[in-house]
Amino acid sequence: MGVLTGPLPLIPPAGLTGSQQAKGPTVVALGGGHGLSASLSALRLLTSELTAVVTVADDGGSSGRLREEYGVLPPGDLRMALSALCDDTDWGRTWRDVMQHRFQSARGGASLDEHAMGNLLIVTLWELLGDAVAGLKWAGALLGARGQVLPMSTVPLTIEGDVRVTAPDGSSTVTTITGQARCAVAGSLESVRLLPEQAPACVEALTAVELADWVVLGPGSWYTSVLPHLLLPEMRQALCDTPAKRCLTMNLAMDTKETSGMSAADHLHTLRDYAPEFSADVVLADPASVSDLAEFERAAGMIGAEVVLGRVGASGRRPVHDPLRLATAYQDIFGNS
């Protein structure tokens, strides 16, 4: 049973109040994990009207344990989204670090080991309030998050996929694997689906998509963070029907454990295979991630999108997006619309 609380505290953006704050476009960013964190870290620099819609299929690590033991939505990707919306003040940096802190006992094997503090905080608010959306709003208020975070669905989801396995004698068979953690390292997935098949979408998330100026899908793990939004029937319909413009942000690394052997164009073909009715206005990609530009542009044209190339990767060897470069690319895209 939920408990009664006072009014939800609203924290204004640092240094700005009321009419002083330039709101910017209303943007909904969809995804999960590190990919969504990257887009949110960029988008919060451009607008105060920002909503994150997060996948809720994680079944590994701390999130998986809490999901199994308490029957709650997996909080990990929601926590990462909230942390990404913390601003660069002492308050924001401190609460971001608190949310991301993981317990590790000196001897190992303790019940709190590997749990993220933010996961425990979110689950605590859910138990006290009895409402997933309200709990996330209170967590955001505590952090001073520059936007709101919503779950994609109001129930925990399970990702199921088919993968082809080659036997020592050269023959191959298709086997089904269950769970986001296993699908993420399965290699080349032949098909994926969400369970339960008719799971309800979060009503507030559907409304946010309907009222947005821009919807940003990706970057993120293609089969386990990006595609799930188009596999959930109500969310797919909302993404297809919204009057908002749609921007698809490509990953920096194409050939991963989850997308073995796939090119940038293959990613777009996969998207079209699963949701042929979905179209986009812009596909944003780093030129270093596109091996065949002509093929990629043809694939983008199949979903009605214009290709925008921009160097959005961070300096260094790891394929991660740079928030400032990504923000600049988004600003150009939004402005040119």
Stockholm file with secondary structure:
# STOCKHOLM 1.0

chainA/1-337         MGVLTGPLPLIPPAGLTGSQQAKGPTVVALGGGHGLSASLSALRLLTSELTAVVTVADDGGSSGRLREEYGVLPPGDLRMALSALCDDTDWGRTWRDVMQHRFQSARGGASLDEHAMGNLLIVTLWELLGDAVAGLKWAGALLGARGQVLPMSTVPLTIEGDVRVTAPDGSSTVTTITGQARCAVAGSLESVRLLPEQAPACVEALTAVELADWVVLGPGSWYTSVLPHLLLPEMRQALCDTPAKRCLTMNLAMDTKETSGMSAADHLHTLRDYAPEFSADVVLADPASVSDLAEFERAAGMIGAEVVLGRVGASGRRPVHDPLRLATAYQDIFGNS
#=GR chainA/1-337 SS CCCCCCCCCCCCCTTCCGGGSCCCCCEEEEECHHHHHHHHHHHTTTCSCEEEEECCCCCSHHHHHHHHHHCCCCCHHHHHHHHHTCCSSHHHHHHHHHHHCBCCCSSSCCTTTTCBHHHHHHHHHHHHHSCHHHHHHHHHHHHTCSSEEEESBSSCCEEEEEEEEECTTSCEEEEEEESHHHHTTSSSEEEEEEESTTCCBCHHHHHHHHHCSEEEECSSCIIIIITHHHHSHHHHHHHHHCSSEEEEECCSCCSCSSSTTCCHHHHHHHHHHHCTTCCCSEEEECGGGCSCHHHHHHHHHHTTCEEEECCCBCSSSSCCBCHHHHHHHHHHHHHHC
#=GC SS_cons         CCCCCCCCCCCCCTTCCGGGSCCCCCEEEEECHHHHHHHHHHHTTTCSCEEEEECCCCCSHHHHHHHHHHCCCCCHHHHHHHHHTCCSSHHHHHHHHHHHCBCCCSSSCCTTTTCBHHHHHHHHHHHHHSCHHHHHHHHHHHHTCSSEEEESBSSCCEEEEEEEEECTTSCEEEEEEESHHHHTTSSSEEEEEEESTTCCBCHHHHHHHHHCSEEEECSSCIIIIITHHHHSHHHHHHHHHCSSEEEEECCSCCSCSSSTTCCHHHHHHHHHHHCTTCCCSEEEECGGGCSCHHHHHHHHHHTTCEEEECCCBCSSSSCCBCHHHHHHHHHHHHHHC
//
